Amino acid sequence: MGAVSGVLIAALVSLIGWAILLIPDIDQPEDPALMAGIVVGFLAAGYAGGRLSRPAPSHGMLAGLVMALIVGAVSIASGSPAPPLTIAILVLLAGALGRLGGGLAGRR
């Protein structure tokens, strides 16, 4: 449930960021908007995963990692030539931000 929530939040934040970046006529506004959406989505996935279960931080981290798997699968299916270092950074970021979101959710 946390990973699905994170993907939906990431899509929403990406669309809003893309619309905002179109106003000043920035070249390729989809790239920074997508990155912002993914980062916020990892936090949201961790928060939702931690809010729904205990212990919150570890479930938040798992939700972030599942979301990273979803993002990676979509990226590979769309033909992205991401190098292994980029994928490793994505997984580390997903685990860290998911754990942070889960920790925040556990402080009820």
N, C-alpha and C positions, 0 to 999 in steps of 0.2 A: 504494500500500500504506500509505503514511503517513497519508493522509487518512482511509482506512477505519479504521485503528487509532485515530486521533484521535476519530472519531465514536463508536466503540465505548467508548472510555475516557470520553468526555463523557457518554454515556448512563449508564454505570456510576456515575460520580461524581455525576451528577444524581440518580439513584435513591437513593444512599446519603445524599446531602445532604438530600433530601426526607424520607427516613425519620427522620433526626436532627432536622430542624426540626419534625417533627410531634410530637415528645415534649413540648416546652414549649408546645405549642398556639399556634404563630405563624400569623397570618392570611396566606394565600396563600404557603405555603412553597415552591411550585414555582418562583416567580420567582428568588429568590436561589440556589436549588439549580441551576436551569438555567444561570444566569450563571456560577456556579462551575464547573459541568461543562464549559461551552464554553471558559472560560479554560484549564482544565487540559487539555482536549481539543486546543486549539491547540498547547500545549507538547508534548503527546504525539505529535501529528501531525508536528511539526517534528523531534522526537527520532527517531521511527521513519523518517521520510524521510531524515534525515541519517545514520542508522545504516546504512541499506541502500545508500547511494550516496556518491560523492565528486564535487564538493566538498560537504561536509555542510551548511554554513549556507545556501547558495542552494537546495539541494534541500529543506531543512527549511522555508524560506520558501515554496517552491512547494506543499509539502504543506499548510501552514497556509492558504494562499490557496485551494487546492482544497476544503479543509474549509469555509472561509467560503462558498464557492459552494454547497456542499451544504446548509449551515445556512440560507443565504439562500433557496435554492429551496424547502426545506421550510417556511420561514417564510412565503414568498409563497403557497405552495400551501394553507397553513392559514388564510390570510386576514389575516395580520398587517399592520396599517397603519403599517409602519416608515417614518419620514421619511428622506430622502436623507442627512441628517447622521448618523443612527444607522447606516445602512448603510456610510457612509464610515469611521466609527469602527470598525465591526466588521472591515472589510477591513484597516485600518491595524493594528489589534490582532492580527489573524491573521498578517499579514506579520511583525510584530515578534516575536511570541511563537514563531512557526514558525522564524524565523531563530535566535532564542535557543536553542530546543530542538535545532535542527540543529547549532549551534555546540557545545552540550554533548555531543552525540553524536559530533562529530568529534574530541573530545579523548580518544580511546581510548588 
